[in-house]
Amino acid sequence: MTVRFGLRGMGIAPAGIAMESTGHHHLVIAADMPAFDRPIPADANHVHFGKGQTEAVITLAPGPHRLQLLLADHLHVPHDPPVTSKPITITVSR
């Protein structure tokens, strides 16, 4: 499935590029939000889009999945205050 990321009021920049009011997306899948004062972990539940992607093709097992976006700075640390999407729940059918 293709997931498209949206953002208002800020810009997108790849990880490692320090620019004010920018960041890159992280997709939190079936997990609580990570700590906002540390780099976001990179695992199956915290998918990084450090090249500045604004959409991605992801594969999820059939069933319900909770998804939420979290924007982070050049070092993968969430902004203060955090920039997040509202969580959504999708159901993947076979």
KOLVOFI-408204 format. One record per atom (N, C-alpha, C, CB): residue number from 1; residue in one letter; z, y, x. Coordinates in steps of 0.05 Angstrom, whole numbers. Each point is the difference from the previous one (the first is absolute). Glycine has a CB too. Layout:
BEGIN
+-----+-----+--------+--------+--------+
!   n ! res !     c3 !     c2 !     c1 !
+-----+-----+--------+--------+--------+
! NUM !   A !      Z !      Y !      X !
...
+-----+-----+--------+--------+--------+
END
This chain:
BEGIN
+-----+-----+--------+--------+--------+
!   n ! res !     c3 !     c2 !     c1 !
+-----+-----+--------+--------+--------+
!   1 !   M !      0 !    -23 !     17 !
!   1 !   M !      0 !     23 !    -17 !
!   1 !   M !      0 !     25 !     18 !
!   1 !   M !     24 !    -25 !    -37 !
!   2 !   T !    -37 !     46 !     27 !
!   2 !   T !      0 !     25 !     14 !
!   2 !   T !     22 !     18 !    -10 !
!   2 !   T !    -50 !     -4 !      8 !
!   3 !   V !     65 !     15 !     10 !
!   3 !   V !     21 !     19 !     -7 !
!   3 !   V !     -8 !     27 !     12 !
!   3 !   V !     37 !    -36 !     -2 !
!   4 !   R !    -37 !     57 !    -14 !
!   4 !   R !     -6 !     27 !      9 !
!   4 !   R !     25 !     17 !      0 !
!   4 !   R !    -47 !     -4 !    -17 !
!   5 !   F !     51 !     18 !     39 !
!   5 !   F !     25 !     16 !      4 !
!   5 !   F !     -7 !     30 !     -6 !
!   5 !   F !     18 !    -33 !     35 !
!   6 !   G !      0 !     46 !    -49 !
!   6 !   G !     -3 !     28 !     -6 !
!   6 !   G !     23 !     16 !     13 !
!   6 !   G !    -24 !    -11 !    -43 !
!   7 !   L !     18 !     37 !     47 !
!   7 !   L !     20 !     18 !     12 !
!   7 !   L !     -6 !     28 !     -8 !
!   7 !   L !      7 !    -31 !     39 !
!   8 !   R !     13 !     47 !    -47 !
!   8 !   R !     -3 !     28 !     -6 !
!   8 !   R !     19 !     16 !     17 !
!   8 !   R !    -14 !    -11 !    -47 !
!   9 !   G !      4 !     34 !     56 !
!   9 !   G !     18 !     19 !     14 !
!   9 !   G !      4 !     -6 !     30 !
!   9 !   G !     21 !      7 !    -43 !
!  10 !   M !    -33 !    -28 !     53 !
!  10 !   M !      3 !     -7 !     28 !
!  10 !   M !    -27 !    -12 !      9 !
!  10 !   M !     51 !     -8 !     -4 !
!  11 !   G !    -53 !      4 !     30 !
!  11 !   G !    -25 !    -12 !     11 !
!  11 !   G !      5 !    -27 !     12 !
!  11 !   G !    -17 !     46 !      9 !
!  12 !   I !     -5 !    -59 !     -2 !
!  12 !   I !      1 !    -27 !     12 !
!  12 !   I !     -7 !      3 !     30 !
!  12 !   I !    -11 !    -23 !    -44 !
!  13 !   A !     26 !     10 !     61 !
!  13 !   A !     -6 !     -1 !     29 !
!  13 !   A !      8 !    -27 !     10 !
!  13 !   A !      7 !     50 !      6 !
!  14 !   P !    -21 !    -61 !     13 !
!  14 !   P !      7 !    -26 !     10 !
!  14 !   P !     27 !     -1 !     14 !
!  14 !   P !    -49 !     -9 !      6 !
!  15 !   A !     61 !    -14 !     -4 !
!  15 !   A !     25 !     -3 !     15 !
!  15 !   A !     -6 !      9 !     29 !
!  15 !   A !     16 !    -39 !    -29 !
!  16 !   G !      5 !     51 !     41 !
!  16 !   G !     -3 !     10 !     27 !
!  16 !   G !    -10 !     28 !      2 !
!  16 !   G !     -8 !    -46 !     13 !
!  17 !   I !     -2 !     57 !    -35 !
!  17 !   I !    -10 !     28 !      0 !
!  17 !   I !     20 !     18 !    -14 !
!  17 !   I !    -49 !    -16 !      0 !
!  18 !   A !     63 !     32 !     15 !
!  18 !   A !     21 !     17 !    -12 !
!  18 !   A !    -12 !     26 !    -10 !
!  18 !   A !     34 !    -20 !     31 !
!  19 !   M !    -35 !     23 !    -57 !
!  19 !   M !    -10 !     24 !    -13 !
!  19 !   M !     19 !      6 !    -23 !
!  19 !   M !    -49 !    -10 !     13 !
!  20 !   E !     55 !     36 !    -16 !
!  20 !   E !     18 !      8 !    -22 !
!  20 !   E !    -12 !     -6 !    -27 !
!  20 !   E !     18 !     36 !     30 !
!  21 !   S !      0 !    -45 !    -48 !
!  21 !   S !     -8 !     -5 !    -28 !
!  21 !   S !    -21 !    -22 !     -3 !
!  21 !   S !     11 !     47 !    -10 !
!  22 !   T !    -11 !    -66 !     28 !
!  22 !   T !    -18 !    -23 !     -2 !
!  22 !   T !     16 !    -26 !      4 !
!  22 !   T !    -39 !     28 !     17 !
!  23 !   G !     25 !    -50 !    -22 !
!  23 !   G !     12 !    -26 !      4 !
!  23 !   G !    -20 !    -22 !     -6 !
!  23 !   G !     46 !     18 !    -11 !
!  24 !   H !    -37 !    -42 !     11 !
!  24 !   H !    -17 !    -23 !     -7 !
!  24 !   H !     15 !    -17 !    -20 !
!  24 !   H !    -25 !      1 !     45 !
!  25 !   H !     10 !    -17 !    -60 !
!  25 !   H !     11 !    -16 !    -22 !
!  25 !   H !     12 !    -26 !     10 !
!  25 !   H !    -33 !     21 !    -31 !
!  26 !   H !     53 !    -30 !     16 !
!  26 !   H !     12 !    -27 !      3 !
!  26 !   H !      3 !    -10 !    -28 !
!  26 !   H !     25 !     11 !     43 !
!  27 !   L !    -33 !    -36 !    -47 !
!  27 !   L !      2 !    -13 !    -26 !
!  27 !   L !     24 !    -19 !      0 !
!  27 !   L !    -51 !      4 !     -8 !
!  28 !   V !     70 !      2 !     -9 !
!  28 !   V !     24 !    -17 !     -2 !
!  28 !   V !     -6 !    -20 !    -23 !
!  28 !   V !     32 !     37 !     18 !
!  29 !   I !    -32 !    -63 !    -11 !
!  29 !   I !     -6 !    -21 !    -20 !
!  29 !   I !     24 !    -17 !     -5 !
!  29 !   I !    -48 !      0 !     16 !
!  30 !   A !     57 !      0 !    -41 !
!  30 !   A !     22 !    -17 !     -9 !
!  30 !   A !     25 !      3 !     18 !
!  30 !   A !    -34 !    -32 !    -17 !
!  31 !   A !     40 !     57 !     24 !
!  31 !   A !     24 !      5 !     16 !
!  31 !   A !     11 !     27 !     -7 !
!  31 !   A !    -19 !    -28 !     38 !
!  32 !   D !     45 !     32 !    -31 !
!  32 !   D !     12 !     26 !     -3 !
!  32 !   D !    -11 !     18 !     21 !
!  32 !   D !     42 !    -20 !    -20 !
!  33 !   M !    -40 !     46 !     16 !
!  33 !   M !     -8 !     19 !     20 !
!  33 !   M !     17 !     -4 !     25 !
!  33 !   M !    -14 !     33 !    -36 !
!  34 !   P !      1 !    -30 !     60 !
!  34 !   P !     15 !     -3 !     25 !
!  34 !   P !     17 !     25 !      4 !
!  34 !   P !    -36 !    -29 !     20 !
!  35 !   A !     53 !     29 !      1 !
!  35 !   A !     16 !     23 !      7 !
!  35 !   A !    -19 !     23 !      6 !
!  35 !   A !     37 !    -29 !     19 !
!  36 !   F !    -30 !     53 !    -29 !
!  36 !   F !    -18 !     23 !      4 !
!  36 !   F !      5 !     14 !     27 !
!  36 !   F !      0 !      6 !    -49 !
!  37 !   D !     19 !    -14 !     65 !
!  37 !   D !      6 !     13 !     25 !
!  37 !   D !     -9 !    -16 !     24 !
!  37 !   D !     38 !     22 !    -22 !
!  38 !   R !    -53 !    -44 !     18 !
!  38 !   R !    -10 !    -17 !     21 !
!  38 !   R !    -29 !     -7 !     -4 !
!  38 !   R !     47 !    -19 !      7 !
!  39 !   P !    -61 !      9 !     13 !
!  39 !   P !    -27 !     -9 !     -4 !
!  39 !   P !     -2 !    -22 !    -21 !
!  39 !   P !    -11 !     13 !     48 !
!  40 !   I !    -10 !    -13 !    -63 !
!  40 !   I !     -4 !    -20 !    -21 !
!  40 !   I !     -7 !    -26 !     14 !
!  40 !   I !    -16 !     35 !    -34 !
!  41 !   P !     29 !    -57 !     26 !
!  41 !   P !     -6 !    -26 !     12 !
!  41 !   P !    -29 !     -8 !     -6 !
!  41 !   P !     48 !    -14 !     -4 !
!  42 !   A !    -60 !     -2 !     20 !
!  42 !   A !    -27 !    -11 !     -4 !
!  42 !   A !      3 !    -30 !     -5 !
!  42 !   A !    -21 !     36 !     30 !
!  43 !   D !     17 !    -43 !    -55 !
!  43 !   D !      2 !    -28 !     -8 !
!  43 !   D !    -16 !     -4 !    -25 !
!  43 !   D !     45 !     -6 !     22 !
!  44 !   A !    -44 !    -17 !    -34 !
!  44 !   A !    -16 !     -6 !    -25 !
!  44 !   A !      8 !     18 !    -23 !
!  44 !   A !     -4 !    -47 !     16 !
!  45 !   N !     28 !     58 !    -16 !
!  45 !   N !      9 !     17 !    -22 !
!  45 !   N !     -3 !     30 !      6 !
!  45 !   N !     32 !    -36 !    -12 !
!  46 !   H !    -39 !     43 !     36 !
!  46 !   H !     -3 !     28 !      9 !
!  46 !   H !    -26 !      2 !     16 !
!  46 !   H !     51 !      8 !      0 !
!  47 !   V !    -73 !     -2 !    -14 !
!  47 !   V !    -26 !     -1 !     12 !
!  47 !   V !     -8 !     28 !      9 !
!  47 !   V !    -14 !    -39 !    -28 !
!  48 !   H !      8 !     42 !     54 !
!  48 !   H !     -6 !     26 !     12 !
!  48 !   H !    -30 !      6 !     -1 !
!  48 !   H !     39 !     -5 !     30 !
!  49 !   F !    -46 !     29 !    -36 !
!  49 !   F !    -28 !     10 !      1 !
!  49 !   F !     -2 !     23 !     20 !
!  49 !   F !     -7 !    -15 !    -49 !
!  50 !   G !     13 !      8 !     74 !
!  50 !   G !      3 !     20 !     21 !
!  50 !   G !    -26 !     12 !     10 !
!  50 !   G !     40 !    -25 !     13 !
!  51 !   K !    -62 !     16 !    -23 !
!  51 !   K !    -26 !     12 !      8 !
!  51 !   K !     -7 !     23 !    -19 !
!  51 !   K !    -15 !    -43 !     20 !
!  52 !   G !     33 !     48 !    -39 !
!  52 !   G !     -5 !     21 !    -19 !
!  52 !   G !    -16 !     -9 !    -25 !
!  52 !   G !      2 !     32 !     38 !
!  53 !   Q !     -2 !    -58 !    -42 !
!  53 !   Q !    -15 !    -10 !    -23 !
!  53 !   Q !     11 !     11 !    -27 !
!  53 !   Q !    -10 !    -42 !     27 !
!  54 !   T !     -9 !     46 !    -45 !
!  54 !   T !      7 !      9 !    -27 !
!  54 !   T !     -6 !    -21 !    -21 !
!  54 !   T !     -8 !     47 !     14 !
!  55 !   E !     -1 !    -70 !     -5 !
!  55 !   E !     -3 !    -23 !    -18 !
!  55 !   E !     -1 !    -25 !     18 !
!  55 !   E !    -25 !     27 !    -35 !
!  56 !   A !     31 !    -50 !     22 !
!  56 !   A !      0 !    -25 !     15 !
!  56 !   A !     -5 !    -23 !    -20 !
!  56 !   A !     32 !     19 !     34 !
!  57 !   V !    -42 !    -41 !    -23 !
!  57 !   V !     -3 !    -24 !    -15 !
!  57 !   V !     24 !    -18 !      7 !
!  57 !   V !    -51 !      3 !     -1 !
!  58 !   I !     67 !    -10 !    -18 !
!  58 !   I !     23 !    -17 !      5 !
!  58 !   I !     -2 !    -25 !    -17 !
!  58 !   I !     28 !     40 !     10 !
!  59 !   T !    -16 !    -61 !      0 !
!  59 !   T !      1 !    -26 !    -14 !
!  59 !   T !     29 !     -6 !     -7 !
!  59 !   T !    -42 !    -17 !     24 !
!  60 !   L !     46 !     12 !    -50 !
!  60 !   L !     27 !     -7 !    -10 !
!  60 !   L !     -2 !    -26 !    -15 !
!  60 !   L !     14 !     48 !     -2 !
!  61 !   A !      7 !    -64 !      3 !
!  61 !   A !      1 !    -25 !    -15 !
!  61 !   A !      1 !      6 !    -30 !
!  61 !   A !     24 !    -23 !     38 !
!  62 !   P !    -33 !      4 !    -54 !
!  62 !   P !      2 !      5 !    -29 !
!  62 !   P !     29 !      5 !     -9 !
!  62 !   P !    -40 !    -30 !     -6 !
!  63 !   G !     42 !     47 !    -14 !
!  63 !   G !     27 !      7 !    -10 !
!  63 !   G !      5 !     30 !      1 !
!  63 !   G !     16 !    -45 !     14 !
!  64 !   P !      8 !     53 !    -22 !
!  64 !   P !      7 !     28 !      1 !
!  64 !   P !      7 !     10 !     28 !
!  64 !   P !     16 !     -4 !    -47 !
!  65 !   H !    -22 !     29 !     53 !
!  65 !   H !      6 !     12 !     26 !
!  65 !   H !      8 !     29 !     -4 !
!  65 !   H !    -32 !    -32 !     24 !
!  66 !   R !     53 !     41 !    -12 !
!  66 !   R !      8 !     28 !     -1 !
!  66 !   R !    -11 !     14 !     25 !
!  66 !   R !     43 !    -11 !    -26 !
!  67 !   L !    -57 !     33 !     22 !
!  67 !   L !    -13 !     15 !     22 !
!  67 !   L !     10 !     29 !      0 !
!  67 !   L !    -41 !    -30 !     -3 !
!  68 !   Q !     44 !     41 !     26 !
!  68 !   Q !      8 !     28 !      3 !
!  68 !   Q !    -10 !     11 !     26 !
!  68 !   Q !     41 !     -7 !    -29 !
!  69 !   L !    -51 !     31 !     29 !
!  69 !   L !     -9 !     13 !     25 !
!  69 !   L !     22 !     17 !     12 !
!  69 !   L !    -47 !      0 !    -17 !
!  70 !   L !     47 !      1 !     44 !
!  70 !   L !     19 !     16 !     15 !
!  70 !   L !    -16 !     13 !     23 !
!  70 !   L !     40 !    -30 !    -13 !
!  71 !   L !    -39 !     57 !     14 !
!  71 !   L !    -14 !     14 !     21 !
!  71 !   L !     19 !      4 !     24 !
!  71 !   L !    -30 !     23 !    -34 !
!  72 !   A !     20 !    -26 !     58 !
!  72 !   A !     16 !      3 !     24 !
!  72 !   A !    -14 !     16 !     20 !
!  72 !   A !     22 !    -44 !     -8 !
!  73 !   D !     -7 !     55 !     27 !
!  73 !   D !    -12 !     17 !     21 !
!  73 !   D !    -13 !    -17 !     22 !
!  73 !   D !     35 !     34 !     -9 !
!  74 !   H !    -42 !    -20 !     31 !
!  74 !   H !    -15 !    -13 !     22 !
!  74 !   H !     15 !    -23 !     13 !
!  74 !   H !    -21 !     44 !      8 !
!  75 !   L !     48 !    -45 !    -12 !
!  75 !   L !     17 !    -21 !     12 !
!  75 !   L !      8 !    -21 !    -21 !
!  75 !   L !     16 !     33 !     34 !
!  76 !   H !    -28 !    -32 !    -58 !
!  76 !   H !      6 !    -19 !    -22 !
!  76 !   H !     27 !      6 !    -13 !
!  76 !   H !    -28 !    -34 !     24 !
!  77 !   V !     39 !     58 !    -20 !
!  77 !   V !     26 !      7 !    -12 !
!  77 !   V !     -7 !     16 !    -26 !
!  77 !   V !     25 !      1 !     46 !
!  78 !   P !    -13 !     -8 !    -69 !
!  78 !   P !     -5 !     15 !    -24 !
!  78 !   P !      8 !     29 !      3 !
!  78 !   P !      8 !    -42 !    -27 !
!  79 !   H !    -22 !     59 !     12 !
!  79 !   H !      5 !     28 !      0 !
!  79 !   H !     27 !      6 !    -14 !
!  79 !   H !    -49 !     10 !     -1 !
!  80 !   D !     60 !     14 !      6 !
!  80 !   D !     25 !      9 !    -12 !
!  80 !   D !     -6 !     26 !    -15 !
!  80 !   D !     29 !    -22 !     36 !
!  81 !   P !    -30 !     21 !    -62 !
!  81 !   P !      6 !    -22 !    -18 !
!  81 !   P !    -22 !    -21 !     -1 !
!  81 !   P !     28 !     31 !    -28 !
!  82 !   P !    -22 !    -55 !     21 !
!  82 !   P !    -20 !    -22 !     -1 !
!  82 !   P !    -23 !      7 !    -19 !
!  82 !   P !     36 !    -33 !     12 !
!  83 !   V !    -60 !     25 !     -4 !
!  83 !   V !    -24 !      3 !    -17 !
!  83 !   V !     -7 !    -28 !     -9 !
!  83 !   V !    -17 !     42 !     25 !
!  84 !   T !     21 !    -48 !    -50 !
!  84 !   T !     -5 !    -27 !    -11 !
!  84 !   T !    -15 !      2 !    -26 !
!  84 !   T !     42 !    -17 !     21 !
!  85 !   S !    -55 !     -5 !    -28 !
!  85 !   S !    -11 !     -2 !    -27 !
!  85 !   S !     21 !    -12 !    -18 !
!  85 !   S !    -47 !     -6 !     19 !
!  86 !   K !     41 !      7 !    -45 !
!  86 !   K !     17 !    -14 !    -19 !
!  86 !   K !     -7 !    -30 !      4 !
!  86 !   K !      2 !     39 !    -34 !
!  87 !   P !     17 !    -57 !     32 !
!  87 !   P !     -6 !    -28 !      2 !
!  87 !   P !    -17 !     -9 !    -24 !
!  87 !   P !     43 !     -8 !     26 !
!  88 !   I !    -61 !    -11 !    -21 !
!  88 !   I !    -15 !    -12 !    -22 !
!  88 !   I !      3 !    -30 !      2 !
!  88 !   I !    -34 !     38 !     -1 !
!  89 !   T !     31 !    -52 !    -21 !
!  89 !   T !     -1 !    -29 !      0 !
!  89 !   T !    -27 !     -9 !    -10 !
!  89 !   T !     51 !     -3 !     -7 !
!  90 !   I !    -64 !    -14 !     23 !
!  90 !   I !    -25 !    -11 !     -8 !
!  90 !   I !      3 !    -30 !     -2 !
!  90 !   I !    -25 !     38 !     22 !
!  91 !   T !      7 !    -50 !    -37 !
!  91 !   T !      0 !    -29 !     -3 !
!  91 !   T !    -27 !    -10 !     10 !
!  91 !   T !     33 !      0 !    -39 !
!  92 !   V !    -33 !    -17 !     59 !
!  92 !   V !    -25 !    -12 !     10 !
!  92 !   V !     -5 !    -26 !    -14 !
!  92 !   V !      7 !     23 !     45 !
!  93 !   S !    -30 !    -26 !    -57 !
!  93 !   S !     -7 !    -25 !    -13 !
!  93 !   S !    -17 !    -17 !     19 !
!  93 !   S !      2 !     22 !    -45 !
!  94 !   R !     -4 !    -46 !     40 !
!  94 !   R !    -14 !    -19 !     17 !
!  94 !   R !    -30 !      5 !      0 !
!  94 !   R !     35 !    -33 !     -7 !
+-----+-----+--------+--------+--------+
END
